[in-house]
Amino acid sequence: MTTEFHSLSRSQVLSVQDVSVIRNGRTILDQVNWEVFRGEHWTVLGANGSGKTSLLNVILGYLTATSGTVLLKGRDTGPDMPNEDWDNWRKQIGFVSSSIASLIDPEETAFEIVLAGRHAMINYWRKRTPEEEKLAAQAILEKIECAHLANQPWRFLSQGERQRILIGRALMSPDMKLLVLDEPCAGLDPVARENFMVFVEKLISKKRNAPTLLLVTHHVEEIMTAITHALILKDGKVIASGEKSRALRSATLSEAFGTDLMLRRYNGRYRLYHQEETSGEVV
């Protein structure tokens, strides 16, 4: 993987260029190309084993690509990047996933979890906190509609509340460019899932300074109306990429999931079926 410095255009947020990952003779990602521009919100869709997690790990720097380049704010990833540069890189990416949630101390309060996001920390250990950071954390709790949970320990929070707090933690970074939600609705019941999706939609929709959203999922039902684009993976390859109205098609998703599927759209939301139904618009 190259380690040269590059420049993105002013409107580019992320550029993945010819990225491949090969381990023990197995190709995990195969010449992935992907560009994300300001004002776009993407879903990354694919079956289990399609390469979604591997692509995320390359972008976050947890997995080194065999070849290719990833650009974020003008710098590419590489095996020779100093640790402090990796720290600064990751502060630009708000990452919400079960892997982060599993590391949080059960006694950590919602306020402390959000506060720790300023320094991309997990579990808050600083004895002295600048007043400015405390006020910022309080403002974030208000923004994510969780101010009433500030003193609640992590172990007492519901799954939906935990997801909101993790988003708050991500929003605490002043340099964040991307908000990555990795299977954020896992473990949520249908009502909690809808409530969470409405919350995320409000957070990013029509907000001038909202971060670019990358929603990683294998459920089309979780693709909210604020999502503008889709990247669809199969066996480590990109099989569709672009505006969701063009990328999300019955034939493409049938290929991605390896079975005959019918994709229908209802009021900007999607449903997948194994057989044709009588209602809804076929897309």
Residue, then its C-alpha position, 0 to 999 in steps of 0.5 A: m500500500t502506498t504512503e505518498f501524500h495526495s490531495l482530494s478535491r474540496s468536495q471529496v470526503l473519502s476515496v478508495q482506490d484499487v484496494s485489494v486485500i489478500r491473505n493466505g492466498r485468499t482474496i478478501l477485497d478485490q480492486v475496490n474503487w469508491e468515492v464519497f463526496r460531501g453531501e452524500h450519505w451511503t449505505v454499504l450493503g452485502a451478504n455476510g462475508s461480502g467484504k463489508t467489515s474488511l473494507l471498514n477495517v481498511i478505512l479505519g487502519y485496522l487492516t492493511a491492504t495488500s495494494g491500493t490507496v485510501l484517502l481522507k482529507g488529503r492523506d492516504t493510509g499506509p503501513d509506515m504511517p506513525n501511530e500519532d498520525w493514525d490517531n489523528w486519522r481515526k479522530q476524523i471517523g466516528f465509528v459506532s459498532s458492537s466491537i466498541a460497545s463491548l469494550i465499555d466499562p459497565e459502570e461508565t456513565a453516559f456523560e463520561i462515554v460521550l466525553a471520552g469521544r473528544h480524545a477517541m478514548i474508550n473509558y474515561w480516565r482523565k482526572r481533570t477535564p477542561e470546562e469547555e469539554k464538559l460543556a461540549a459533552q452536555a451539548i452533545l447529550e442534548k443533541i442526541e436527546c439523552a441529557h436525562l441519561a447523563n448519570q446513568p451507567w452503561r449497564f443500565l442503558s437499553q440497546g437503543e440508548r447505547q447506540r445513541i450514546l455511541i453516536g454522541r461519543a463519535l460526535m464529540s470529535p471536532d475533526m470528524k468527517l465520517l460517521v460510520l454505523d456498523e450494523p447499528c440496529a442489531g439487537l433492536d426490536p422493531v419499534a426500537r429500530e424504527n425509533f433509532m432510524v428516525f433519530v439518525e435521519k433527524l441527525i443528518s438530514k438537511k443539517r449543514n454541518a452534519p457528517t457524511l454517513l456510512l451505514v453498513t448493513h445487510h438489511v435493506e429495511e434499514i436504509m433510511t430516506a436520507i441515504t443518497h447512495a449505495l455501495i453493494l459488495k459480493d465476494g470482495k468486489v463492487i457489483a454496484s455503486g452510485e445513487k441509490s435509485r440506480a444501485l438498488r435494483s432487484a437484479t443487483l441484490s439477487e446477485a449480491f445475496g445469491t438468490d432470486l429477490m424482488l426489491r420494492r419501494y414504499n415511500g422512500r423505504y425498501r423491502l426485499y421479498h422472495q416472491e412477487e407481491t401485489s402492492g408496492e412499486v417494483v424497482 
